[in-house]
Amino acid sequence: MGSLRGDLLVRQLDAVWSLFEYHRPALDDDACLWEPAPGAWTVRRDAEGRWVADWEVPEPEPVPTASVGWLTWHIGYWWTTTLGHCFRGGAPGREEIVWPGSAEAAVGWLVSLKEQWRAELLALGDAELDSTERTRGLPWGEGQKLVDIAAWLNFELAKNVSEIGLTLHLRGALGDRGVA
């Protein structure tokens, strides 16, 4: 099937993903767990040994800075949720989506999500992109056209990958002085 708009969304996704690939060599376990400021949101082991993300509802104002580990979890969280609701009939709750526990595993997780999302978009025709059926149940954007959710996803990925890049640059500049 496919469509010109789906192809455009995938080209945008690929362009944004290239920024992730640019930062990827600097992603190691220490970089993922480095906290840029006191009170930064990060990922931590819970009593069962799972890596859970800091989270507050409602979000504090201002929202805390975040570790690279938290940012990679956040990408995985919204991508897992969006894929689940739009293509799999539902998604696990936020509390069930955990960080994989290492930079290498986090990168593998995100690569897999990107490839799944990319394949789903390429298979869609214009009628499916314009439908609101697939966004039913999505915690953000319910009732919006899938094309709008896909455009948002590209934008959100660009924002999160830029935050990863900035945090990696700060770590390089500040070293241990940034640790909370």
Buried (B, 14 or more C-beta within 10 A) or exposed (E): EEBEBBEBBBEBBEEBBEBBEEBBEBBEBEBBBBBBBEEBBBBBEEEEEBBBBBEEEEEEEEEBBBBBBBBBBBBBBBBBBBBBBBBEEEBEEBEEBBBBBBBEBBBEBBBEBBEBBBEBBBEBEBEBBBBBEBBEEBEEBEEBBBBBBBBBBBEBBBEBBBBBBBBBEBBEEEEEEBBE
